[in-house]
Structures are given as C-alpha cells and as structure tokens.
Amino acid sequence: MAERLAIEPFLQGKGVLVDVRSPAEFDQGHIPGARNLPLFSDAERAEVGTAYKQQGRQVAIQLGLEHVGPKLAALGERLLQWSDESAGTPLRIHCWRGGMRSGNVAWLAETLELPAVLLDGGYKQYRRWVLARMDAPWPLRLLGGRTGTGKTDLLHALAKRGVAVVDLEGLAHHRGSSFGGLGLPPQPSTEHYENRIAAELERLRTAPEIWVEAESAQVGRCRIPAGLWSQMQRAPLLEITRPLEQRLDQLVEVYGAQDPAALAEATQRISRRLGPQRTTAALEAIAVEDWRSACQQMLDYYDRCYDHELQRHGEEDRRRLLGQEELGQMGAEEAAGHLIARQRMRQMAGTGSLGSSFD
C-alpha cells in the first residue's frame, strides 16, 4: 500500500506531482506544478457520480471499472515516463478527497513496481492548507504609486536582486485595470489564483519582508484572498513617483502595441466613469493611433481614483507610509539599485528601514 502523507511532507517531495481528477476539476484549480492524469473524463465522472447517488456504491464502482479498464495501458505508460523523470523519488498522487481514484492509480504504480505516495485528504486538504496560508501573518511591504510609475517592472527588478517579491498581477495574468488583460494569457480561476499565491508565499516563508504591489481587492476577475488583503491594508507602503511624461512613456510602451479594437473596447467599458468628453477624446486618439493622447485621458481618470483612495484612508495611510521615492527617468534596473542603495544608507544612518530584505 502506498504511504499516505500529510500536506507539508507531500508538497515538499521531489517526485512528479500527479493529479488524477477530471480535466474540469484540474482547470478549476490545482497544486501549482501538478500534471493532470485523469482517471475519468468530465462526462465519465458525472456518469459515475450519478450512478453512485441513484444506484449505490457497487454499481458506481463497476461503471468506473468499465471506463478505466481500456485506459490502463496508457495510464501505466505515463506513470512509467513520469517515474523516470522523478529519478527514483516517489510519484506524488492525489485526487479530490484522497479516496478511490488516487488509490487505484497508486495501485497501478505499485503493480508496475514504481514508488508512489498519496496525499492524505487529497486536494480538499490542500485547499484547507491554502486558505490557512492566507490567514497566517506575513511580513508584507507594499509598493504603491500612480498608474504608469512602473511598479511591476520595479518589483521584477528587485526580485532579480534577491528581494522577496510576490507578483500579484503576474500570478493573475492581469495588470489590474480595465485594460489589464490585453495581450496576456487567460486568467486563472480565483481558486487557482489563491493556490498560486500560497505557493509563492510558502517559497518565501523565511524572508524577513515580502514586497507586493499595492492593489485593489480585485485583479481582473481574480480576487485577492480576504486574509491577505486585510494584511495588505495594514502593511507599510513605499510610494513611487515619476513625472507625468515618464508615466506616459511607460503606458505607451505597454499599451501602444495592443490591438486598437481591444483598446477601444476596454475604453468603452469604463466610459461611464471616464465621462463622455474623455471617452470621446480617448476613442478618437485610439482611432488614429495617437497612443500618448489616449493614455493622457486614462491617466486623468486613474489619478483621480488614486487620490480618492488616499483621501479615504486619510491619516492611517500616512502613518504607514515608509516614504516617497521620486524615480524620474530611471529604468527599472537602475531604480531597483537606487532603492537598495538608499536602504543601505538608511540602515547605516539608523534613520529607519525600508526592509532588511533590501540588504
């Protein structure tokens, strides 16, 4: 019998992670890095489930065997391939509750003399672990600033220099505005977004500080988990500022290469908030590919939103402000070096900290 592991040792294993749930279950959310080896198709899983409810366990098991029997050779071939990739470490197999589906695939692996372990409690137990990660305390630090200040690029540059960073927009495949999904892959479900965040936080569990971009609660269709969002609202914040022309340059670089029709559609989606004059001006600029003028109309709107958000938080936001950094014309790499150098100077002078992770 394959050994059943608790969630922590299961996740820390090195063997290929095999999720034997149906494709739809896998697409809804899975352990990052897992590979899908469905025992049943979506239609077969629904059929077996209906049989279980209407005719009982025995009938459902027999129906399941009929579906699985013709697939055994192909399933075994894939397990052999993945076991080779695992270089002798056990395959890590799970289903929804850690029941029959994963048990049957573990039996097949053992029949082929392949080492395997099971996740006790299955994906359901993993989801409990994910949600617990969101409520655990994390040493968050926020990077804030108006639209176009290059916060995401700066986070990436800091990460390259060894600073602990979680890219909430990158994990969501979205830049966080009406235009945020343009040119990016489809967004994950909110469930899988939570899984991806949990994996990143776990990777950084020993970091003294973790930097994230200041976001609204919703990143496209993905919602930041409530426990983490609540911590972000209380976290110290470093505000990045840049001149208007530099911000326009940044936005033109990002959105000027996008499909004009998609840009116009995104503009229409926020037309009520932009107002008729700004909407008309933006659409006219997009039509003639005057990206700078179009971005200017958007900045007027998003700057007002940013200022309103600061006013809403009032003194509480000012008390948690770590400081402001005017980055001017600096590129992301130069700006990252600048922030790290400023942090070292502050530490030497004993005037406060922007984070020991900038060491």
RAMO-V93590 format. One record per pair of residues at least 12 apart in sequence whose ideal C-beta (glycine too) atoms are under 10 Angstrom apart, sorted by sequence separation. I is the first residue (numbers start at 0). J is the second residue. If there is no record, write none. Layout:
i=<I & I>
j=<J & J>
This chain:
i=<18 & 25 & 47 & 50 & 51 & 78 & 92 & 93 & 105 & 142 & 154 & 171 & 172 & 173 & 199 & 211 & 216 & 266 & 269 & 270 & 280 & 281 & 284 & 326 & 341 & 342 & 345 & 346 & 16 & 20 & 22 & 24 & 46 & 47 & 49 & 50 & 92 & 104 & 154 & 172 & 173 & 215 & 216 & 266 & 280 & 281 & 283 & 324 & 342 & 16 & 18 & 19 & 21 & 23 & 47 & 78 & 90 & 101 & 154 & 155 & 169 & 172 & 173 & 214 & 267 & 281 & 282 & 324 & 339 & 342 & 343 & 16 & 18 & 19 & 20 & 22 & 24 & 26 & 47 & 90 & 92 & 102 & 142 & 151 & 154 & 168 & 171 & 172 & 196 & 216 & 266 & 267 & 280 & 281 & 338 & 339 & 342 & 343 & 16 & 17 & 18 & 19 & 20 & 21 & 46 & 47 & 89 & 92 & 101 & 151 & 170 & 171 & 211 & 216 & 265 & 266 & 280 & 281 & 338 & 341 & 342 & 15 & 16 & 17 & 18 & 19 & 20 & 21 & 22 & 23 & 24 & 46 & 47 & 101 & 151 & 170 & 214 & 279 & 324 & 339 & 340 & 15 & 16 & 17 & 18 & 19 & 20 & 21 & 22 & 23 & 47 & 90 & 150 & 151 & 171 & 213 & 263 & 266 & 277 & 278 & 281 & 339 & 15 & 17 & 18 & 19 & 20 & 21 & 22 & 23 & 43 & 44 & 47 & 89 & 98 & 173 & 211 & 212 & 213 & 262 & 263 & 266 & 277 & 280 & 281 & 322 & 338 & 339 & 10 & 19 & 21 & 24 & 43 & 46 & 47 & 97 & 101 & 171 & 172 & 211 & 262 & 265 & 276 & 277 & 9 & 10 & 15 & 20 & 21 & 23 & 97 & 100 & 101 & 170 & 171 & 213 & 10 & 21 & 22 & 23 & 43 & 44 & 96 & 97 & 98 & 140 & 142 & 170 & 262 & 263 & 274 & 277 & 278 & 335 & 21 & 39 & 43 & 90 & 92 & 93 & 94 & 96 & 97 & 98 & 140 & 151 & 170 & 211 & 213 & 259 & 262 & 263 & 273 & 277 & 322 & 6 & 20 & 21 & 39 & 42 & 43 & 89 & 90 & 91 & 92 & 93 & 94 & 96 & 97 & 140 & 151 & 170 & 171 & 210 & 213 & 261 & 273 & 321 & 38 & 89 & 90 & 91 & 92 & 93 & 95 & 96 & 97 & 98 & 138 & 150 & 167 & 170 & 171 & 196 & 209 & 213 & 260 & 274 & 40 & 78 & 82 & 88 & 89 & 90 & 91 & 92 & 93 & 95 & 96 & 97 & 139 & 169 & 170 & 192 & 195 & 208 & 213 & 259 & 262 & 273 & 274 & 39 & 43 & 77 & 78 & 81 & 87 & 89 & 90 & 91 & 93 & 94 & 95 & 96 & 97 & 192 & 196 & 197 & 200 & 208 & 210 & 212 & 259 & 266 & 273 & 38 & 39 & 85 & 88 & 89 & 93 & 94 & 95 & 96 & 97 & 137 & 146 & 167 & 170 & 189 & 192 & 193 & 196 & 257 & 259 & 262 & 269 & 272 & 273 & 38 & 74 & 75 & 78 & 79 & 82 & 85 & 92 & 93 & 94 & 95 & 146 & 166 & 167 & 170 & 189 & 192 & 193 & 259 & 272 & 322 & 324 & 40 & 74 & 78 & 82 & 83 & 85 & 93 & 146 & 165 & 166 & 169 & 189 & 191 & 192 & 193 & 197 & 263 & 266 & 321 & 39 & 82 & 93 & 95 & 165 & 189 & 190 & 192 & 193 & 196 & 254 & 259 & 262 & 266 & 269 & 272 & 321 & 322 & 38 & 71 & 75 & 78 & 79 & 81 & 82 & 93 & 146 & 167 & 186 & 187 & 188 & 189 & 192 & 262 & 265 & 269 & 272 & 321 & 37 & 67 & 74 & 75 & 78 & 79 & 82 & 165 & 166 & 186 & 187 & 188 & 189 & 255 & 257 & 321 & 36 & 74 & 79 & 165 & 186 & 187 & 189 & 193 & 256 & 259 & 75 & 76 & 78 & 164 & 165 & 185 & 186 & 189 & 255 & 262 & 38 & 63 & 67 & 71 & 75 & 163 & 183 & 254 & 255 & 36 & 37 & 63 & 67 & 74 & 78 & 163 & 165 & 175 & 253 & 36 & 75 & 165 & 174 & 175 & 180 & 251 & 252 & 255 & 60 & 64 & 71 & 163 & 164 & 175 & 176 & 179 & 180 & 251 & 254 & 255 & 59 & 63 & 67 & 163 & 175 & 179 & 180 & 250 & 251 & 254 & 36 & 163 & 165 & 173 & 250 & 253 & 36 & 163 & 164 & 175 & 176 & 177 & 251 & 34 & 56 & 163 & 168 & 169 & 171 & 175 & 176 & 247 & 248 & 250 & 251 & 254 & 162 & 163 & 164 & 165 & 166 & 167 & 168 & 173 & 174 & 175 & 247 & 250 & 36 & 161 & 163 & 164 & 165 & 166 & 167 & 173 & 174 & 247 & 249 & 250 & 162 & 163 & 164 & 165 & 166 & 167 & 168 & 171 & 172 & 173 & 175 & 248 & 34 & 162 & 163 & 164 & 165 & 167 & 171 & 172 & 173 & 244 & 247 & 250 & 162 & 163 & 164 & 170 & 171 & 172 & 173 & 246 & 247 & 250 & 169 & 171 & 172 & 246 & 34 & 168 & 171 & 247 & 44 & 167 & 168 & 170 & 171 & 247 & 250 & 47 & 158 & 171 & 243 & 246 & 47 & 157 & 168 & 36 & 167 & 19 & 243 & 36 & 38 & 44 & 154 & 167 & 246 & 37 & 153 & 154 & 33 & 154 & 32 & 153 & 243 & 17 & 33 & 133 & 167 & 17 & 30 & 38 & 39 & 129 & 132 & 139 & 150 & 151 & 15 & 38 & 129 & 132 & 135 & 150 & 165 & 15 & 30 & 37 & 38 & 130 & 133 & 137 & 150 & 17 & 29 & 126 & 129 & 132 & 133 & 150 & 167 & 15 & 16 & 17 & 38 & 129 & 132 & 135 & 138 & 15 & 38 & 128 & 129 & 131 & 132 & 135 & 137 & 14 & 15 & 126 & 129 & 130 & 132 & 133 & 137 & 140 & 14 & 15 & 17 & 36 & 126 & 129 & 132 & 138 & 140 & 142 & 144 & 15 & 16 & 38 & 125 & 128 & 129 & 132 & 135 & 137 & 138 & 139 & 140 & 141 & 142 & 143 & 144 & 14 & 15 & 24 & 138 & 139 & 140 & 141 & 142 & 143 & 14 & 15 & 24 & 126 & 129 & 137 & 138 & 139 & 140 & 141 & 142 & 143 & 182 & 238 & 13 & 14 & 122 & 125 & 129 & 132 & 137 & 138 & 139 & 141 & 178 & 181 & 182 & 12 & 13 & 14 & 15 & 17 & 18 & 19 & 20 & 21 & 128 & 141 & 181 & 13 & 14 & 15 & 16 & 17 & 18 & 19 & 20 & 21 & 137 & 182 & 13 & 14 & 15 & 16 & 17 & 18 & 19 & 20 & 178 & 181 & 182 & 12 & 13 & 14 & 15 & 16 & 17 & 18 & 19 & 178 & 181 & 182 & 236 & 12 & 14 & 15 & 16 & 17 & 18 & 181 & 12 & 13 & 14 & 176 & 238 & 12 & 21 & 174 & 178 & 182 & 11 & 20 & 174 & 181 & 232 & 236 & 248 & 10 & 19 & 20 & 180 & 181 & 236 & 245 & 9 & 18 & 19 & 233 & 238 & 245 & 249 & 8 & 9 & 18 & 19 & 178 & 181 & 232 & 235 & 236 & 237 & 238 & 240 & 241 & 242 & 245 & 9 & 17 & 19 & 178 & 181 & 232 & 235 & 236 & 237 & 238 & 239 & 240 & 241 & 242 & 244 & 245 & 4 & 19 & 177 & 180 & 234 & 235 & 236 & 237 & 238 & 239 & 240 & 241 & 242 & 19 & 153 & 178 & 179 & 233 & 235 & 236 & 237 & 238 & 239 & 240 & 241 & 242 & 2 & 4 & 6 & 17 & 150 & 177 & 178 & 232 & 234 & 235 & 236 & 237 & 238 & 239 & 240 & 241 & 1 & 17 & 30 & 139 & 150 & 177 & 178 & 241 & 1 & 4 & 33 & 137 & 150 & 176 & 177 & 215 & 133 & 134 & 136 & 137 & 141 & 148 & 149 & 177 & 178 & 1 & 17 & 133 & 134 & 135 & 139 & 140 & 141 & 148 & 177 & 178 & 30 & 33 & 132 & 133 & 134 & 135 & 138 & 139 & 141 & 144 & 148 & 149 & 177 & 213 & 4 & 29 & 133 & 134 & 137 & 139 & 141 & 143 & 144 & 145 & 148 & 176 & 177 & 215 & 241 & 3 & 28 & 130 & 132 & 133 & 136 & 137 & 139 & 140 & 141 & 142 & 143 & 144 & 145 & 147 & 148 & 27 & 30 & 129 & 130 & 131 & 132 & 133 & 134 & 135 & 139 & 140 & 141 & 142 & 143 & 144 & 145 & 177 & 213 & 239 & 29 & 30 & 130 & 133 & 134 & 138 & 139 & 140 & 141 & 142 & 143 & 144 & 145 & 147 & 149 & 177 & 25 & 28 & 133 & 137 & 138 & 139 & 140 & 141 & 142 & 143 & 144 & 148 & 149 & 152 & 3 & 17 & 24 & 28 & 30 & 145 & 147 & 148 & 151 & 3 & 14 & 30 & 147 & 149 & 150 & 239 & 1 & 14 & 18 & 146 & 147 & 149 & 152 & 1 & 14 & 20 & 28 & 145 & 147 & 148 & 149 & 152 & 237 & 0 & 3 & 14 & 16 & 19 & 20 & 144 & 147 & 151 & 1 & 2 & 18 & 19 & 146 & 147 & 149 & 1 & 12 & 18 & 146 & 147 & 149 & 0 & 1 & 147 & 237 & 0 & 12 & 147 & 1 & 9 & 18 & 1 & 8 & 9 & 10 & 0 & 9 & 8 & 9 & 8 & 9 & 1 & 2 & 4 & 6 & 1 & 2 & 3 & 4 & 5 & 6 & 1 & 2 & 3 & 4 & 5 & 6 & 1 & 2 & 3 & 4 & 5 & 9 & 10 & 1 & 3 & 4 & 9 & 178 & 237 & 0 & 2 & 3 & 235 & 237 & 6 & 10 & 235 & 5 & 6 & 9 & 178 & 235 & 177 & 6 & 7 & 176 & 6 & 5 & 6 & 177 & 176 & 177 & 6 & 176 & 176 & 31 & 210 & 208 & 210 & 207 & 208 & 209 & 208 & 210 & 147 & 207 & 208 & 209 & 210 & 146 & 206 & 207 & 208 & 206 & 207 & 208 & 147 & 206 & 146 & 147 & 207 & 146 & 145 & 203 & 146 & 147 & 146 & 147 & 145 & 146 & 145 & 29 & 146 & 28 & 145 & 146 & 27 & 28 & 31 & 145 & 26 & 27 & 28 & 29 & 30 & 33 & 144 & 145 & 26 & 27 & 28 & 29 & 143 & 27 & 28 & 31 & 27 & 28 & 30 & 31 & 26 & 28 & 29 & 31 & 143 & 25 & 28 & 31 & 32 & 143 & 28 & 30 & 31 & 30 & 31 & 31 & 153 & 159 & 160 & 143 & 153 & 159 & 162 & 156 & 157 & 156 & 157 & 160 & 148 & 153 & 155 & 156 & 159 & 160 & 162 & 143 & 149 & 153 & 154 & 155 & 156 & 157 & 158 & 162 & 141 & 143 & 148 & 152 & 153 & 156 & 157 & 160 & 161 & 141 & 142 & 144 & 152 & 153 & 156 & 157 & 160 & 141 & 143 & 144 & 149 & 151 & 152 & 155 & 156 & 162 & 140 & 149 & 150 & 153 & 154 & 157 & 142 & 144 & 149 & 152 & 153 & 156 & 157 & 152 & 156 & 153 & 149 & 153 & 148 & 10 & 10 & 11 & 10 & 163 & 162 & 164 & 163 & 7 & 162 & 163 & 161 & 162 & 142 & 161 & 162 & 157 & 160 & 161 & 157 & 157 & 140 & 140 & 140 & 138 & 140 & 138 & 140 & 138>
j=<30 & 37 & 59 & 62 & 63 & 90 & 104 & 105 & 117 & 154 & 166 & 183 & 184 & 185 & 211 & 223 & 228 & 278 & 281 & 282 & 292 & 293 & 296 & 338 & 353 & 354 & 357 & 358 & 29 & 33 & 35 & 37 & 59 & 60 & 62 & 63 & 105 & 117 & 167 & 185 & 186 & 228 & 229 & 279 & 293 & 294 & 296 & 337 & 355 & 30 & 32 & 33 & 35 & 37 & 61 & 92 & 104 & 115 & 168 & 169 & 183 & 186 & 187 & 228 & 281 & 295 & 296 & 338 & 353 & 356 & 357 & 31 & 33 & 34 & 35 & 37 & 39 & 41 & 62 & 105 & 107 & 117 & 157 & 166 & 169 & 183 & 186 & 187 & 211 & 231 & 281 & 282 & 295 & 296 & 353 & 354 & 357 & 358 & 32 & 33 & 34 & 35 & 36 & 37 & 62 & 63 & 105 & 108 & 117 & 167 & 186 & 187 & 227 & 232 & 281 & 282 & 296 & 297 & 354 & 357 & 358 & 32 & 33 & 34 & 35 & 36 & 37 & 38 & 39 & 40 & 41 & 63 & 64 & 118 & 168 & 187 & 231 & 296 & 341 & 356 & 357 & 33 & 34 & 35 & 36 & 37 & 38 & 39 & 40 & 41 & 65 & 108 & 168 & 169 & 189 & 231 & 281 & 284 & 295 & 296 & 299 & 357 & 34 & 36 & 37 & 38 & 39 & 40 & 41 & 42 & 62 & 63 & 66 & 108 & 117 & 192 & 230 & 231 & 232 & 281 & 282 & 285 & 296 & 299 & 300 & 341 & 357 & 358 & 30 & 39 & 41 & 44 & 63 & 66 & 67 & 117 & 121 & 191 & 192 & 231 & 282 & 285 & 296 & 297 & 30 & 31 & 36 & 41 & 42 & 44 & 118 & 121 & 122 & 191 & 192 & 234 & 32 & 43 & 44 & 45 & 65 & 66 & 118 & 119 & 120 & 162 & 164 & 192 & 284 & 285 & 296 & 299 & 300 & 357 & 44 & 62 & 66 & 113 & 115 & 116 & 117 & 119 & 120 & 121 & 163 & 174 & 193 & 234 & 236 & 282 & 285 & 286 & 296 & 300 & 345 & 30 & 44 & 45 & 63 & 66 & 67 & 113 & 114 & 115 & 116 & 117 & 118 & 120 & 121 & 164 & 175 & 194 & 195 & 234 & 237 & 285 & 297 & 345 & 63 & 114 & 115 & 116 & 117 & 118 & 120 & 121 & 122 & 123 & 163 & 175 & 192 & 195 & 196 & 221 & 234 & 238 & 285 & 299 & 66 & 104 & 108 & 114 & 115 & 116 & 117 & 118 & 119 & 121 & 122 & 123 & 165 & 195 & 196 & 218 & 221 & 234 & 239 & 285 & 288 & 299 & 300 & 66 & 70 & 104 & 105 & 108 & 114 & 116 & 117 & 118 & 120 & 121 & 122 & 123 & 124 & 219 & 223 & 224 & 227 & 235 & 237 & 239 & 286 & 293 & 300 & 66 & 67 & 113 & 116 & 117 & 121 & 122 & 123 & 124 & 125 & 165 & 174 & 195 & 198 & 217 & 220 & 221 & 224 & 285 & 287 & 290 & 297 & 300 & 301 & 67 & 103 & 104 & 107 & 108 & 111 & 114 & 121 & 122 & 123 & 124 & 175 & 195 & 196 & 199 & 218 & 221 & 222 & 288 & 301 & 351 & 353 & 70 & 104 & 108 & 112 & 113 & 115 & 123 & 176 & 195 & 196 & 199 & 219 & 221 & 222 & 223 & 227 & 293 & 296 & 351 & 70 & 113 & 124 & 126 & 196 & 220 & 221 & 223 & 224 & 227 & 285 & 290 & 293 & 297 & 300 & 303 & 352 & 353 & 70 & 103 & 107 & 110 & 111 & 113 & 114 & 125 & 178 & 199 & 218 & 219 & 220 & 221 & 224 & 294 & 297 & 301 & 304 & 353 & 70 & 100 & 107 & 108 & 111 & 112 & 115 & 198 & 199 & 219 & 220 & 221 & 222 & 288 & 290 & 354 & 70 & 108 & 113 & 199 & 220 & 221 & 223 & 227 & 290 & 293 & 110 & 111 & 113 & 199 & 200 & 220 & 221 & 224 & 290 & 297 & 74 & 99 & 103 & 107 & 111 & 199 & 219 & 290 & 291 & 73 & 74 & 100 & 104 & 111 & 115 & 200 & 202 & 212 & 290 & 74 & 113 & 203 & 212 & 213 & 218 & 289 & 290 & 293 & 99 & 103 & 110 & 202 & 203 & 214 & 215 & 218 & 219 & 290 & 293 & 294 & 99 & 103 & 107 & 203 & 215 & 219 & 220 & 290 & 291 & 294 & 77 & 204 & 206 & 214 & 291 & 294 & 78 & 205 & 206 & 217 & 218 & 219 & 293 & 77 & 99 & 206 & 211 & 212 & 214 & 218 & 219 & 290 & 291 & 293 & 294 & 297 & 206 & 207 & 208 & 209 & 210 & 211 & 212 & 217 & 218 & 219 & 291 & 294 & 81 & 206 & 208 & 209 & 210 & 211 & 212 & 218 & 219 & 292 & 294 & 295 & 208 & 209 & 210 & 211 & 212 & 213 & 214 & 217 & 218 & 219 & 221 & 294 & 81 & 209 & 210 & 211 & 212 & 214 & 218 & 219 & 220 & 291 & 294 & 297 & 210 & 211 & 212 & 218 & 219 & 220 & 221 & 294 & 295 & 298 & 218 & 220 & 221 & 295 & 84 & 218 & 221 & 297 & 95 & 218 & 219 & 221 & 222 & 298 & 301 & 99 & 210 & 223 & 295 & 298 & 100 & 210 & 221 & 90 & 221 & 74 & 298 & 92 & 94 & 100 & 210 & 223 & 302 & 94 & 210 & 211 & 91 & 212 & 91 & 212 & 302 & 77 & 93 & 193 & 227 & 78 & 91 & 99 & 100 & 190 & 193 & 200 & 211 & 212 & 77 & 100 & 191 & 194 & 197 & 212 & 227 & 78 & 93 & 100 & 101 & 193 & 196 & 200 & 213 & 81 & 93 & 190 & 193 & 196 & 197 & 214 & 231 & 80 & 81 & 82 & 103 & 194 & 197 & 200 & 203 & 81 & 104 & 194 & 195 & 197 & 198 & 201 & 203 & 81 & 82 & 193 & 196 & 197 & 199 & 200 & 204 & 207 & 82 & 83 & 85 & 104 & 194 & 197 & 200 & 206 & 208 & 210 & 212 & 84 & 85 & 107 & 194 & 197 & 198 & 201 & 204 & 206 & 207 & 208 & 209 & 210 & 211 & 212 & 213 & 84 & 85 & 94 & 208 & 209 & 210 & 211 & 212 & 213 & 85 & 86 & 95 & 197 & 200 & 208 & 209 & 210 & 211 & 212 & 213 & 214 & 253 & 309 & 85 & 86 & 194 & 197 & 201 & 204 & 209 & 210 & 211 & 213 & 250 & 253 & 254 & 85 & 86 & 87 & 88 & 90 & 91 & 92 & 93 & 94 & 201 & 214 & 254 & 87 & 88 & 89 & 90 & 91 & 92 & 93 & 94 & 95 & 211 & 256 & 88 & 89 & 90 & 91 & 92 & 93 & 94 & 95 & 253 & 256 & 257 & 88 & 89 & 90 & 91 & 92 & 93 & 94 & 95 & 254 & 257 & 258 & 312 & 89 & 91 & 92 & 93 & 94 & 95 & 258 & 90 & 91 & 92 & 254 & 316 & 91 & 100 & 253 & 257 & 261 & 91 & 100 & 254 & 261 & 312 & 316 & 328 & 91 & 100 & 101 & 261 & 262 & 317 & 326 & 91 & 100 & 101 & 315 & 320 & 327 & 331 & 91 & 92 & 101 & 102 & 261 & 264 & 315 & 318 & 319 & 320 & 321 & 323 & 324 & 325 & 328 & 93 & 101 & 103 & 262 & 265 & 316 & 319 & 320 & 321 & 322 & 323 & 324 & 325 & 326 & 328 & 329 & 89 & 104 & 262 & 265 & 319 & 320 & 321 & 322 & 323 & 324 & 325 & 326 & 327 & 105 & 239 & 264 & 265 & 319 & 321 & 322 & 323 & 324 & 325 & 326 & 327 & 328 & 89 & 91 & 93 & 104 & 237 & 264 & 265 & 319 & 321 & 322 & 323 & 324 & 325 & 326 & 327 & 328 & 89 & 105 & 118 & 227 & 238 & 265 & 266 & 329 & 90 & 93 & 122 & 226 & 239 & 265 & 266 & 304 & 223 & 224 & 226 & 227 & 231 & 238 & 239 & 267 & 268 & 92 & 108 & 224 & 225 & 226 & 230 & 231 & 232 & 239 & 268 & 269 & 122 & 125 & 224 & 225 & 226 & 227 & 230 & 231 & 233 & 236 & 240 & 241 & 269 & 305 & 97 & 122 & 226 & 227 & 230 & 232 & 234 & 236 & 237 & 238 & 241 & 269 & 270 & 308 & 334 & 97 & 122 & 224 & 226 & 227 & 230 & 231 & 233 & 234 & 235 & 236 & 237 & 238 & 239 & 241 & 242 & 122 & 125 & 224 & 225 & 226 & 227 & 228 & 229 & 230 & 234 & 235 & 236 & 237 & 238 & 239 & 240 & 272 & 308 & 334 & 125 & 126 & 226 & 229 & 230 & 234 & 235 & 236 & 237 & 238 & 239 & 240 & 241 & 243 & 245 & 273 & 122 & 125 & 230 & 234 & 235 & 236 & 237 & 238 & 239 & 240 & 241 & 245 & 246 & 249 & 101 & 115 & 122 & 126 & 128 & 243 & 245 & 246 & 249 & 102 & 113 & 129 & 246 & 248 & 249 & 338 & 101 & 114 & 118 & 246 & 247 & 249 & 252 & 102 & 115 & 121 & 129 & 246 & 248 & 249 & 250 & 253 & 338 & 102 & 105 & 116 & 118 & 121 & 122 & 246 & 249 & 253 & 104 & 105 & 121 & 122 & 249 & 250 & 252 & 105 & 116 & 122 & 250 & 251 & 253 & 105 & 106 & 252 & 342 & 106 & 118 & 253 & 108 & 116 & 125 & 109 & 116 & 117 & 118 & 109 & 118 & 118 & 119 & 119 & 120 & 113 & 114 & 116 & 118 & 114 & 115 & 116 & 117 & 118 & 119 & 115 & 116 & 117 & 118 & 119 & 120 & 116 & 117 & 118 & 119 & 120 & 124 & 125 & 117 & 119 & 120 & 125 & 294 & 353 & 117 & 119 & 120 & 352 & 354 & 124 & 128 & 353 & 124 & 125 & 128 & 297 & 354 & 297 & 127 & 128 & 297 & 128 & 128 & 129 & 300 & 300 & 301 & 131 & 301 & 304 & 170 & 353 & 352 & 354 & 352 & 353 & 354 & 354 & 356 & 294 & 354 & 355 & 356 & 357 & 294 & 354 & 355 & 356 & 355 & 356 & 357 & 297 & 356 & 297 & 298 & 358 & 298 & 298 & 356 & 300 & 301 & 301 & 302 & 301 & 302 & 302 & 187 & 304 & 187 & 304 & 305 & 187 & 188 & 191 & 305 & 187 & 188 & 189 & 190 & 191 & 194 & 305 & 306 & 188 & 189 & 190 & 191 & 305 & 190 & 191 & 194 & 191 & 192 & 194 & 195 & 191 & 193 & 194 & 196 & 308 & 191 & 194 & 197 & 198 & 309 & 195 & 197 & 198 & 198 & 199 & 201 & 324 & 331 & 332 & 316 & 326 & 332 & 335 & 330 & 331 & 331 & 332 & 335 & 324 & 329 & 331 & 332 & 335 & 336 & 338 & 320 & 326 & 330 & 331 & 332 & 333 & 334 & 335 & 339 & 319 & 321 & 326 & 330 & 331 & 334 & 335 & 338 & 339 & 320 & 321 & 323 & 331 & 332 & 335 & 336 & 339 & 321 & 323 & 324 & 329 & 331 & 332 & 335 & 336 & 342 & 321 & 330 & 331 & 334 & 335 & 338 & 324 & 326 & 331 & 334 & 335 & 338 & 339 & 335 & 339 & 337 & 334 & 338 & 334 & 197 & 198 & 201 & 201 & 354 & 354 & 356 & 356 & 201 & 356 & 357 & 356 & 357 & 338 & 357 & 358 & 354 & 357 & 358 & 356 & 357 & 352 & 353 & 354 & 354 & 356 & 355 & 357 & 356>
